[in-house]
């Protein structure tokens, strides 16, 4: 049983992600906002990456489930959202990192801006060794984001936080492959306003096994 006071649920989707998973979980443990729970879906992994989560994440903050077969990023994200019980949900891919104030600043923004249902943030791009390569450009307002949704990754999926009630009108579509995130954003934009904070909240790891080329996530819960 998880207390209703829980404010954030983090969701991680995993697909053969053992190598970086401990770092991702460590970035959650370093958050200034500490009232979070992690939902980890071991998505048909062949590396028993879930064992890392069990070892690294406090038991009272972990919800862990294995799938017998890989269900793809959309299927894994949907299952994580079903298990999540928080008021806000945040996404973090297994190989990316959340900077210490990510959950704090995104939660505060959503608390103050009830008309916004989904918020992202700026990402630093890091290499395989964790060295910063560049800082991704960003668009801040709903009006700036909307025209670009169909063309580029204007929002970094691994930095988003959204209100749970958004799931009443939109969910991740398992049939989508590499475009799961863009499809979700496009349909979410029909139900709510979106924003991107002008703050670096995460680090996106660029390597040969990125989610856009294979499949691998985490999800977090926020809000009871």
N, C-alpha and C positions, 0 to 999 in steps of 0.2 A: 504494500500500500504506500502511495506517495502523497504527502500532505497537499491539501488544496492550495496552500500558500505558495507553492512553487510558481515562479514567475517566468522561467524560460525553459524550453526544451530544445536541446540541440540534437539534430539528426545527422548521423553519419551513415553513408552508404558505402559498402566495401566490396570490392571485387579484386582479389589478389593484391591487397594493399598493405600487407604486413610491414613492409619496410619503412613506411612513413607514418603509420597509424599512431604509434606511440608519441611522435612529435605533435600530431594533430590534437591528441587527447591532452598532452601537456599544455598546449596553448589554451585549452578550455580551463584547465585547472589553475591557470595563471590569470583568469579573468577577475577584474575588479568587482563585477557583479557575480556573486557566488551562488545564488539561489537558482541553479540550473540542473536539468537532468539530461542525460544523453540517451538517445535512442539509436542503437546500432543494428543495421541489417547486414548480416553476412551473406552477401548475394552470390551464392554458389561458389564461394572462394575455395581454392585448392590449397591455401596456405594457412588455414586455421587462424586467420587474422583476429577472429573473435577472442581468442585466448589472450591476445595483447590487451584488448579492452578490459577483459575480466581482471587482468593483472594490474593495469594502469589506472582504471577508473574506480573511484569508491563505489562499493556495491549499492549503497543507498541512492546513488545518482545515475545508475545504469539500468537501461532496459535493453536487453539483447535478444535477438532472434536470428536463427539460421534459416535459409531457404535451401531445400534439397538441390534445386537446380537454379541456375542464373535466371533471374526474371527481368533483367535489364534495369537501367537506371530509373525509368518511369515506374516500373512495378515495385522496386525497392523503396523509392520515395513515397509512393502511395501507402505501402505497408507501414512505413515509419510514421507517416502522418496519422494513420489509423490508431497506432499505439500511443501516440502523443496525446497528452491531456492538458497541456498548458494553454494559456491565453495567447501567447505568441510562439511562433516556431521559427527557428533559424536553421540554415543549411550550411554544412561545412563538408567539403569533399575530403576523403581520407588523406590525400597528399598535400592539402593546403593548410594554412595556419590562420588562426584568429588572433589579432593583436589584443593586448590586455583589456582595453576599454571598449571593445566591440559591442558586447552585449549590453553594457551600461548605456552607451550613447544611443544605440538603436532603440532600446526600450524607452528611454526618456523621450526620444523623438516621437515615437508612436503614441505615448501617453499624452503628449502635448498637441498632436496633430490628428484628431480623430477622423478627419476626412481622408487620410492616407492609409491604405491597407497593406502596402508593401514598400519596404525601404531597403536600399542597398547601400554600398559604400565604396570608396576607392580601394583598389588593390595594388600592392607592389608585386611585380613579377620577380620571382626568384628562380635560380637554376637548381639543378639536381643537388647541389651542395648547400643550398640555402642562401646563396649570395644574391643580393638585389641587382637585377638587370635594368629595370626601368619601373616607372610608375605609370599605370594605365590612365589614359585620358578619361574624362567622365562628363556626363550631362546631368544636371541637378534636378530640374523640375519635370513634372508630368508632361507639360507642353513641349519641352525639349526632347524628352525620351520617346514619346509616342511616334513621331515620324520616322525614327531610326530603328524601331523594334524589328522590322522585317528584314533589315539589311545587315546589321552588325550586332555583336555581343555588347550592346550598350550598357547592360547590367551584368555584373559578374555574379553568376548563380551562387557561388560559394560565399558570397557576402550578404545574401538577402535575409531579412526577417519579415514575417508577415503575420497578420492577425488570423487566428484560428477560423473565424467565421468566413474567411475567404474560401475555405474548402467547401462551404455550402453551395458555391456557384461554379467552382473550377477545381479540377484535380489534375495530377500528372497523368499523361496518357501513355500506357505501357507500349503501345504500338509505335510510338515515336522512337527514333534511335538517337542519333547525335544531336537532334534538335529539341530534346525534351524541355530544356530550359526556355528557349525562345518561344516554343509553343505555349508553355505555361504562362509566360509573361504576356503574350499577345491576348490570350483569353482572359487572364486576370485583369488586363487593362479595360475590359468591357464592364467590369464590376466595381472597380475601385481606382483611386488615384495612386500613382507610384512616385517615388522620389529616390534620389541618390545623395547621400550626405557628402559634403566636400571634405571628408575626413578619411584618412587611410585606416581601414578597419581590418584588413587581412592581407595575406600573402598568397599569391597564386603561383604554384610550382609548374614551371614549363619543362616538360620532358617527354620522352617518346611514348609514355603510357598514359598521357592525359585523358581525362574523362571524355573529351570530344572524340577520342580515337578508340577507346574501349568502353568501360563502364565501371564506376566506383563512387558511392556517396556515404555521408553521415547526416542525420537530422537531429536538431535539438528542440526541446520544449521550453516555452517561456510563458508563464502566466496561468494562475489557477483561479 
